[in-house]
């Protein structure tokens, strides 16, 4: 099973930008359909964005469409989430994971990376 480590979070003012990274080890990274998810305080974890194995296809939650961009570098076993025009409601812990395991309910979650957007 692939191991995932998220990084790049921080504190930013509304309107600012951050770039998150998710480094994978173990497994065959290029075979995985990957996604970003987030969990805000007191709320359930929710889907943010996903990217196909080749990186040719992406999907976004309506709340982030047009502001966030997901990408991947299979040579580096890494996916990214470029977040622009951040809003206070984007404040959450952000996680990456393999989409299929999330859908099946078998995903193991890492520490995530905290994103805090101040008004």
Rosetta constraint file for C-alpha pairs under 8 A:
AtomPair CA 1 CA 26 HARMONIC 6.35 0.50
AtomPair CA 1 CA 27 HARMONIC 5.63 0.50
AtomPair CA 2 CA 24 HARMONIC 6.32 0.50
AtomPair CA 2 CA 25 HARMONIC 5.65 0.50
AtomPair CA 2 CA 26 HARMONIC 4.67 0.50
AtomPair CA 2 CA 27 HARMONIC 4.92 0.50
AtomPair CA 2 CA 28 HARMONIC 7.66 0.50
AtomPair CA 2 CA 29 HARMONIC 7.42 0.50
AtomPair CA 3 CA 24 HARMONIC 5.51 0.50
AtomPair CA 3 CA 25 HARMONIC 5.19 0.50
AtomPair CA 3 CA 26 HARMONIC 6.13 0.50
AtomPair CA 4 CA 22 HARMONIC 6.35 0.50
AtomPair CA 4 CA 23 HARMONIC 5.63 0.50
AtomPair CA 4 CA 24 HARMONIC 4.61 0.50
AtomPair CA 4 CA 25 HARMONIC 6.64 0.50
AtomPair CA 4 CA 96 HARMONIC 7.19 0.50
AtomPair CA 4 CA 97 HARMONIC 7.24 0.50
AtomPair CA 4 CA 110 HARMONIC 6.61 0.50
AtomPair CA 5 CA 22 HARMONIC 5.42 0.50
AtomPair CA 5 CA 23 HARMONIC 5.24 0.50
AtomPair CA 5 CA 24 HARMONIC 6.60 0.50
AtomPair CA 5 CA 110 HARMONIC 6.64 0.50
AtomPair CA 5 CA 111 HARMONIC 7.51 0.50
AtomPair CA 5 CA 112 HARMONIC 7.24 0.50
AtomPair CA 6 CA 20 HARMONIC 7.17 0.50
AtomPair CA 6 CA 21 HARMONIC 5.68 0.50
AtomPair CA 6 CA 22 HARMONIC 4.37 0.50
AtomPair CA 6 CA 23 HARMONIC 6.53 0.50
AtomPair CA 6 CA 94 HARMONIC 7.81 0.50
AtomPair CA 6 CA 95 HARMONIC 6.53 0.50
AtomPair CA 6 CA 96 HARMONIC 6.85 0.50
AtomPair CA 6 CA 110 HARMONIC 7.71 0.50
AtomPair CA 6 CA 111 HARMONIC 7.38 0.50
AtomPair CA 6 CA 112 HARMONIC 5.34 0.50
AtomPair CA 6 CA 113 HARMONIC 5.70 0.50
AtomPair CA 7 CA 20 HARMONIC 5.78 0.50
AtomPair CA 7 CA 21 HARMONIC 5.28 0.50
AtomPair CA 7 CA 22 HARMONIC 6.41 0.50
AtomPair CA 7 CA 112 HARMONIC 7.36 0.50
AtomPair CA 7 CA 113 HARMONIC 5.49 0.50
AtomPair CA 8 CA 18 HARMONIC 7.17 0.50
AtomPair CA 8 CA 19 HARMONIC 6.00 0.50
AtomPair CA 8 CA 20 HARMONIC 4.48 0.50
AtomPair CA 8 CA 21 HARMONIC 6.02 0.50
AtomPair CA 8 CA 113 HARMONIC 6.82 0.50
AtomPair CA 9 CA 18 HARMONIC 6.98 0.50
AtomPair CA 9 CA 19 HARMONIC 7.50 0.50
AtomPair CA 9 CA 20 HARMONIC 6.20 0.50
AtomPair CA 9 CA 113 HARMONIC 5.18 0.50
AtomPair CA 9 CA 114 HARMONIC 5.13 0.50
AtomPair CA 9 CA 115 HARMONIC 4.85 0.50
AtomPair CA 9 CA 116 HARMONIC 7.88 0.50
AtomPair CA 10 CA 18 HARMONIC 7.79 0.50
AtomPair CA 10 CA 113 HARMONIC 7.95 0.50
AtomPair CA 10 CA 114 HARMONIC 6.16 0.50
AtomPair CA 10 CA 115 HARMONIC 5.06 0.50
AtomPair CA 10 CA 116 HARMONIC 6.14 0.50
AtomPair CA 11 CA 115 HARMONIC 6.18 0.50
AtomPair CA 11 CA 116 HARMONIC 4.75 0.50
AtomPair CA 11 CA 117 HARMONIC 5.92 0.50
AtomPair CA 11 CA 118 HARMONIC 7.36 0.50
AtomPair CA 12 CA 16 HARMONIC 6.04 0.50
AtomPair CA 12 CA 17 HARMONIC 7.27 0.50
AtomPair CA 12 CA 18 HARMONIC 7.80 0.50
AtomPair CA 12 CA 115 HARMONIC 7.89 0.50
AtomPair CA 12 CA 116 HARMONIC 6.33 0.50
AtomPair CA 12 CA 117 HARMONIC 5.02 0.50
AtomPair CA 12 CA 118 HARMONIC 6.28 0.50
AtomPair CA 13 CA 86 HARMONIC 7.65 0.50
AtomPair CA 13 CA 117 HARMONIC 5.36 0.50
AtomPair CA 13 CA 118 HARMONIC 4.77 0.50
AtomPair CA 13 CA 119 HARMONIC 6.23 0.50
AtomPair CA 14 CA 85 HARMONIC 6.93 0.50
AtomPair CA 14 CA 86 HARMONIC 5.30 0.50
AtomPair CA 14 CA 87 HARMONIC 5.02 0.50
AtomPair CA 14 CA 88 HARMONIC 6.27 0.50
AtomPair CA 14 CA 117 HARMONIC 5.70 0.50
AtomPair CA 14 CA 118 HARMONIC 5.69 0.50
AtomPair CA 14 CA 119 HARMONIC 5.34 0.50
AtomPair CA 15 CA 84 HARMONIC 7.01 0.50
AtomPair CA 15 CA 85 HARMONIC 4.14 0.50
AtomPair CA 15 CA 86 HARMONIC 4.85 0.50
AtomPair CA 15 CA 87 HARMONIC 6.41 0.50
AtomPair CA 16 CA 84 HARMONIC 6.15 0.50
AtomPair CA 16 CA 85 HARMONIC 5.49 0.50
AtomPair CA 16 CA 86 HARMONIC 5.48 0.50
AtomPair CA 17 CA 82 HARMONIC 7.48 0.50
AtomPair CA 17 CA 83 HARMONIC 5.38 0.50
AtomPair CA 17 CA 84 HARMONIC 4.42 0.50
AtomPair CA 17 CA 85 HARMONIC 6.26 0.50
AtomPair CA 17 CA 86 HARMONIC 6.19 0.50
AtomPair CA 18 CA 82 HARMONIC 6.17 0.50
AtomPair CA 18 CA 83 HARMONIC 5.24 0.50
AtomPair CA 18 CA 84 HARMONIC 6.76 0.50
AtomPair CA 19 CA 80 HARMONIC 6.83 0.50
AtomPair CA 19 CA 81 HARMONIC 5.59 0.50
AtomPair CA 19 CA 82 HARMONIC 4.45 0.50
AtomPair CA 19 CA 83 HARMONIC 5.96 0.50
AtomPair CA 20 CA 80 HARMONIC 5.45 0.50
AtomPair CA 20 CA 81 HARMONIC 4.96 0.50
AtomPair CA 20 CA 82 HARMONIC 6.42 0.50
AtomPair CA 20 CA 83 HARMONIC 7.87 0.50
AtomPair CA 21 CA 78 HARMONIC 6.73 0.50
AtomPair CA 21 CA 79 HARMONIC 5.86 0.50
AtomPair CA 21 CA 80 HARMONIC 4.53 0.50
AtomPair CA 21 CA 81 HARMONIC 6.55 0.50
AtomPair CA 22 CA 78 HARMONIC 5.39 0.50
AtomPair CA 22 CA 79 HARMONIC 5.21 0.50
AtomPair CA 22 CA 80 HARMONIC 6.24 0.50
AtomPair CA 22 CA 96 HARMONIC 6.37 0.50
AtomPair CA 23 CA 76 HARMONIC 7.88 0.50
AtomPair CA 23 CA 77 HARMONIC 5.99 0.50
AtomPair CA 23 CA 78 HARMONIC 4.55 0.50
AtomPair CA 23 CA 79 HARMONIC 6.81 0.50
AtomPair CA 24 CA 29 HARMONIC 6.85 0.50
AtomPair CA 24 CA 77 HARMONIC 5.38 0.50
AtomPair CA 24 CA 78 HARMONIC 6.05 0.50
AtomPair CA 25 CA 29 HARMONIC 7.61 0.50
AtomPair CA 25 CA 77 HARMONIC 7.17 0.50
AtomPair CA 28 CA 32 HARMONIC 7.22 0.50
AtomPair CA 29 CA 74 HARMONIC 6.76 0.50
AtomPair CA 29 CA 77 HARMONIC 5.88 0.50
AtomPair CA 30 CA 53 HARMONIC 5.61 0.50
AtomPair CA 30 CA 54 HARMONIC 7.09 0.50
AtomPair CA 30 CA 74 HARMONIC 5.57 0.50
AtomPair CA 30 CA 77 HARMONIC 7.45 0.50
AtomPair CA 31 CA 53 HARMONIC 5.71 0.50
AtomPair CA 32 CA 52 HARMONIC 7.59 0.50
AtomPair CA 32 CA 53 HARMONIC 5.58 0.50
AtomPair CA 32 CA 98 HARMONIC 6.11 0.50
AtomPair CA 32 CA 99 HARMONIC 7.79 0.50
AtomPair CA 33 CA 50 HARMONIC 7.35 0.50
AtomPair CA 33 CA 51 HARMONIC 6.11 0.50
AtomPair CA 33 CA 52 HARMONIC 4.89 0.50
AtomPair CA 33 CA 53 HARMONIC 5.03 0.50
AtomPair CA 33 CA 98 HARMONIC 5.83 0.50
AtomPair CA 33 CA 99 HARMONIC 5.70 0.50
AtomPair CA 33 CA 100 HARMONIC 7.04 0.50
AtomPair CA 34 CA 50 HARMONIC 5.61 0.50
AtomPair CA 34 CA 51 HARMONIC 5.51 0.50
AtomPair CA 34 CA 52 HARMONIC 6.67 0.50
AtomPair CA 34 CA 53 HARMONIC 7.38 0.50
AtomPair CA 34 CA 79 HARMONIC 7.86 0.50
AtomPair CA 34 CA 96 HARMONIC 7.22 0.50
AtomPair CA 34 CA 97 HARMONIC 5.83 0.50
AtomPair CA 34 CA 98 HARMONIC 4.52 0.50
AtomPair CA 34 CA 99 HARMONIC 5.27 0.50
AtomPair CA 35 CA 47 HARMONIC 7.68 0.50
AtomPair CA 35 CA 48 HARMONIC 7.38 0.50
AtomPair CA 35 CA 49 HARMONIC 5.49 0.50
AtomPair CA 35 CA 50 HARMONIC 3.93 0.50
AtomPair CA 35 CA 51 HARMONIC 6.19 0.50
AtomPair CA 35 CA 96 HARMONIC 5.60 0.50
AtomPair CA 35 CA 97 HARMONIC 5.55 0.50
AtomPair CA 35 CA 98 HARMONIC 6.14 0.50
AtomPair CA 35 CA 99 HARMONIC 5.69 0.50
AtomPair CA 36 CA 47 HARMONIC 6.52 0.50
AtomPair CA 36 CA 48 HARMONIC 5.37 0.50
AtomPair CA 36 CA 49 HARMONIC 5.22 0.50
AtomPair CA 36 CA 50 HARMONIC 6.26 0.50
AtomPair CA 36 CA 81 HARMONIC 7.64 0.50
AtomPair CA 36 CA 94 HARMONIC 6.92 0.50
AtomPair CA 36 CA 95 HARMONIC 5.65 0.50
AtomPair CA 36 CA 96 HARMONIC 4.39 0.50
AtomPair CA 36 CA 97 HARMONIC 6.53 0.50
AtomPair CA 37 CA 45 HARMONIC 6.62 0.50
AtomPair CA 37 CA 46 HARMONIC 5.49 0.50
AtomPair CA 37 CA 47 HARMONIC 4.55 0.50
AtomPair CA 37 CA 48 HARMONIC 4.94 0.50
AtomPair CA 37 CA 49 HARMONIC 7.04 0.50
AtomPair CA 37 CA 94 HARMONIC 5.72 0.50
AtomPair CA 37 CA 95 HARMONIC 5.10 0.50
AtomPair CA 37 CA 96 HARMONIC 6.03 0.50
AtomPair CA 37 CA 97 HARMONIC 7.74 0.50
AtomPair CA 38 CA 45 HARMONIC 5.40 0.50
AtomPair CA 38 CA 46 HARMONIC 5.46 0.50
AtomPair CA 38 CA 47 HARMONIC 6.64 0.50
AtomPair CA 38 CA 48 HARMONIC 6.68 0.50
AtomPair CA 38 CA 92 HARMONIC 5.85 0.50
AtomPair CA 38 CA 93 HARMONIC 5.41 0.50
AtomPair CA 38 CA 94 HARMONIC 4.28 0.50
AtomPair CA 38 CA 95 HARMONIC 5.86 0.50
AtomPair CA 39 CA 43 HARMONIC 6.26 0.50
AtomPair CA 39 CA 44 HARMONIC 5.89 0.50
AtomPair CA 39 CA 45 HARMONIC 4.21 0.50
AtomPair CA 39 CA 46 HARMONIC 6.27 0.50
AtomPair CA 39 CA 92 HARMONIC 5.18 0.50
AtomPair CA 39 CA 93 HARMONIC 5.31 0.50
AtomPair CA 39 CA 94 HARMONIC 6.61 0.50
AtomPair CA 40 CA 44 HARMONIC 7.22 0.50
AtomPair CA 40 CA 45 HARMONIC 7.26 0.50
AtomPair CA 40 CA 91 HARMONIC 6.33 0.50
AtomPair CA 40 CA 92 HARMONIC 4.13 0.50
AtomPair CA 40 CA 93 HARMONIC 6.38 0.50
AtomPair CA 41 CA 92 HARMONIC 6.84 0.50
AtomPair CA 47 CA 61 HARMONIC 6.54 0.50
AtomPair CA 48 CA 60 HARMONIC 5.83 0.50
AtomPair CA 48 CA 61 HARMONIC 5.16 0.50
AtomPair CA 48 CA 64 HARMONIC 7.08 0.50
AtomPair CA 49 CA 58 HARMONIC 7.18 0.50
AtomPair CA 49 CA 59 HARMONIC 5.47 0.50
AtomPair CA 49 CA 60 HARMONIC 4.31 0.50
AtomPair CA 49 CA 61 HARMONIC 6.18 0.50
AtomPair CA 49 CA 70 HARMONIC 6.57 0.50
AtomPair CA 50 CA 58 HARMONIC 5.53 0.50
AtomPair CA 50 CA 59 HARMONIC 5.24 0.50
AtomPair CA 50 CA 60 HARMONIC 6.63 0.50
AtomPair CA 50 CA 70 HARMONIC 6.95 0.50
AtomPair CA 50 CA 99 HARMONIC 7.51 0.50
AtomPair CA 51 CA 55 HARMONIC 5.64 0.50
AtomPair CA 51 CA 56 HARMONIC 7.47 0.50
AtomPair CA 51 CA 57 HARMONIC 5.69 0.50
AtomPair CA 51 CA 58 HARMONIC 4.46 0.50
AtomPair CA 51 CA 59 HARMONIC 6.63 0.50
AtomPair CA 51 CA 70 HARMONIC 6.74 0.50
AtomPair CA 51 CA 71 HARMONIC 6.92 0.50
AtomPair CA 51 CA 72 HARMONIC 7.73 0.50
AtomPair CA 52 CA 56 HARMONIC 6.27 0.50
AtomPair CA 52 CA 57 HARMONIC 5.22 0.50
AtomPair CA 52 CA 58 HARMONIC 6.43 0.50
AtomPair CA 55 CA 71 HARMONIC 6.54 0.50
AtomPair CA 55 CA 72 HARMONIC 6.19 0.50
AtomPair CA 58 CA 70 HARMONIC 7.15 0.50
AtomPair CA 60 CA 64 HARMONIC 6.58 0.50
AtomPair CA 60 CA 65 HARMONIC 5.64 0.50
AtomPair CA 61 CA 65 HARMONIC 6.16 0.50
AtomPair CA 64 CA 68 HARMONIC 5.65 0.50
AtomPair CA 67 CA 83 HARMONIC 6.16 0.50
AtomPair CA 67 CA 84 HARMONIC 5.17 0.50
AtomPair CA 67 CA 85 HARMONIC 6.08 0.50
AtomPair CA 67 CA 86 HARMONIC 7.68 0.50
AtomPair CA 68 CA 81 HARMONIC 6.68 0.50
AtomPair CA 68 CA 82 HARMONIC 5.49 0.50
AtomPair CA 68 CA 83 HARMONIC 4.48 0.50
AtomPair CA 68 CA 84 HARMONIC 6.03 0.50
AtomPair CA 69 CA 81 HARMONIC 5.64 0.50
AtomPair CA 69 CA 82 HARMONIC 5.04 0.50
AtomPair CA 69 CA 83 HARMONIC 6.61 0.50
AtomPair CA 70 CA 79 HARMONIC 7.29 0.50
AtomPair CA 70 CA 80 HARMONIC 5.65 0.50
AtomPair CA 70 CA 81 HARMONIC 4.59 0.50
AtomPair CA 70 CA 82 HARMONIC 6.39 0.50
AtomPair CA 71 CA 79 HARMONIC 5.69 0.50
AtomPair CA 71 CA 80 HARMONIC 5.22 0.50
AtomPair CA 71 CA 81 HARMONIC 6.57 0.50
AtomPair CA 72 CA 77 HARMONIC 7.80 0.50
AtomPair CA 72 CA 78 HARMONIC 5.77 0.50
AtomPair CA 72 CA 79 HARMONIC 4.04 0.50
AtomPair CA 72 CA 80 HARMONIC 5.91 0.50
AtomPair CA 73 CA 77 HARMONIC 6.10 0.50
AtomPair CA 73 CA 78 HARMONIC 5.42 0.50
AtomPair CA 73 CA 79 HARMONIC 6.21 0.50
AtomPair CA 74 CA 78 HARMONIC 6.34 0.50
AtomPair CA 74 CA 79 HARMONIC 7.99 0.50
AtomPair CA 86 CA 90 HARMONIC 6.50 0.50
AtomPair CA 86 CA 117 HARMONIC 6.77 0.50
AtomPair CA 87 CA 91 HARMONIC 7.60 0.50
AtomPair CA 87 CA 117 HARMONIC 6.14 0.50
AtomPair CA 87 CA 118 HARMONIC 7.79 0.50
AtomPair CA 87 CA 119 HARMONIC 7.48 0.50
AtomPair CA 88 CA 116 HARMONIC 7.31 0.50
AtomPair CA 88 CA 117 HARMONIC 4.67 0.50
AtomPair CA 88 CA 118 HARMONIC 5.68 0.50
AtomPair CA 88 CA 119 HARMONIC 5.89 0.50
AtomPair CA 89 CA 117 HARMONIC 7.57 0.50
AtomPair CA 90 CA 115 HARMONIC 7.51 0.50
AtomPair CA 90 CA 116 HARMONIC 7.45 0.50
AtomPair CA 90 CA 117 HARMONIC 6.72 0.50
AtomPair CA 91 CA 114 HARMONIC 7.78 0.50
AtomPair CA 91 CA 115 HARMONIC 5.36 0.50
AtomPair CA 91 CA 116 HARMONIC 4.57 0.50
AtomPair CA 91 CA 117 HARMONIC 5.47 0.50
AtomPair CA 92 CA 114 HARMONIC 6.07 0.50
AtomPair CA 92 CA 115 HARMONIC 5.52 0.50
AtomPair CA 92 CA 116 HARMONIC 6.63 0.50
AtomPair CA 93 CA 112 HARMONIC 5.84 0.50
AtomPair CA 93 CA 113 HARMONIC 5.39 0.50
AtomPair CA 93 CA 114 HARMONIC 4.36 0.50
AtomPair CA 93 CA 115 HARMONIC 6.01 0.50
AtomPair CA 94 CA 112 HARMONIC 5.26 0.50
AtomPair CA 94 CA 113 HARMONIC 5.25 0.50
AtomPair CA 94 CA 114 HARMONIC 6.23 0.50
AtomPair CA 94 CA 115 HARMONIC 7.06 0.50
AtomPair CA 95 CA 109 HARMONIC 7.37 0.50
AtomPair CA 95 CA 110 HARMONIC 7.10 0.50
AtomPair CA 95 CA 111 HARMONIC 7.55 0.50
AtomPair CA 95 CA 112 HARMONIC 4.57 0.50
AtomPair CA 95 CA 113 HARMONIC 6.71 0.50
AtomPair CA 96 CA 112 HARMONIC 7.46 0.50
AtomPair CA 97 CA 101 HARMONIC 7.80 0.50
AtomPair CA 97 CA 102 HARMONIC 7.15 0.50
AtomPair CA 97 CA 107 HARMONIC 7.28 0.50
AtomPair CA 97 CA 109 HARMONIC 7.34 0.50
AtomPair CA 98 CA 102 HARMONIC 6.50 0.50
AtomPair CA 98 CA 107 HARMONIC 7.46 0.50
AtomPair CA 99 CA 103 HARMONIC 6.19 0.50
AtomPair CA 100 CA 104 HARMONIC 6.19 0.50
AtomPair CA 101 CA 105 HARMONIC 6.01 0.50
AtomPair CA 101 CA 106 HARMONIC 5.08 0.50
AtomPair CA 101 CA 107 HARMONIC 4.78 0.50
AtomPair CA 102 CA 106 HARMONIC 6.14 0.50
AtomPair CA 102 CA 107 HARMONIC 5.00 0.50
